[in-house]
């Protein structure tokens, strides 16, 4: 089991979202403004719904950080839900004075039906509150801490939107990350066409999914291992990405495209770099071979399905009566692909930070830095650091 563990708690309309991180070494600088900046990125992007106008997510660190440095003790954080004041009578832990109306109309594509049947709930709100993608706020907060730790070793994590609905960007590296952030859909090209597609879906009462790409640069050789199936880094990344709400597929590097090509057009030729190191001519493997990082940027692509809650609800069934009804409508987005990329970044950062600690772990930043620098010297592989 990894020395670094994390857990989240909270419901979409509950009082707050809570995060706990255990196994954080001491001495790492933590900037709360940088965490809040990531939380704001998650709330952005053309196609988001009215909920983002209500919430102004702000991190509160409750423990584990003093004077902007980690202490080595568990870090507890919280993000309050501003909408809580309107939901206390329906979501609070106390016995309700007046029983709220139960949600029984099931939404196709959501956790409603399976969750209600699994946990024997007669009110779908008991399911949808935790299954909601509001939970990803917690992941972004934890990921923001992880990425600050990774940055101490020259590792950065970014993302961009590759596709929304039928519109696809054909951009290739290197990417202008500042320019991508200025796009309303966080895309390096075809931004306006993507915006138009979202607006058209909104006008039709529909939703759109898409594909985003996460790129982690400066990652050293050797994170992960080929020794055991459950410690292979690409497997851990795939599990992390697929655990995000609405995600239905993931690939590393040119995974989907490589399936239809001969090996001569897929594998990355290895060259000496002239200074005692080794490099690849291309990065079709997405920075991972044999379950381990190979020194190239780690590239992960994820497919996000259209949001399940539609302005024009689909046909469905009622949980209580088992009669045909229109699906329940809960305030929602039209497309979340730009925001999903921010969540994907967070999950990639968490997985990389966990693997980094397993490889170079110690009790403090200074100890980890010594371990890391000694390893780089021994491998003689060119590094961004």
Buried (B, 14 or more C-beta within 10 A) or exposed (E): EBBBEBEBBBBBBBBBBBBBBBBBBBBBBBEBEBBBEBBBBBBBBBBBBEBBEEBEBBBEBEEBBEEEEBBBEBBBBBBBBEBBEEBBEBBEEEEEEEEEEBBBBBBBBBBBBEBBEEEEBEBBBBBBBBBBBBBBBBBBBBBBBBBBBBBBBEBBBBBBBBBBBEBBBEBEEEBEBEEBEEBBBBBBBBBEBBBBBBEEBBEEEBBBBBBBBBBBBBBBBBBBBEEEEEBBBBBBBBEBBBEBBBBEBBBBBBBEEBEEEEEEEBBBEEEEEEEEBBBBEEBBBBBBBBBBBBBBBBBBBBBBBBBBBBBEBEEBBBBEEEEEBBBBEBEBBBBBBBBBBBBBBBBBBBBBBBBBBBBBBBEBBEBBBEBBBEBBEEBEBBBEE
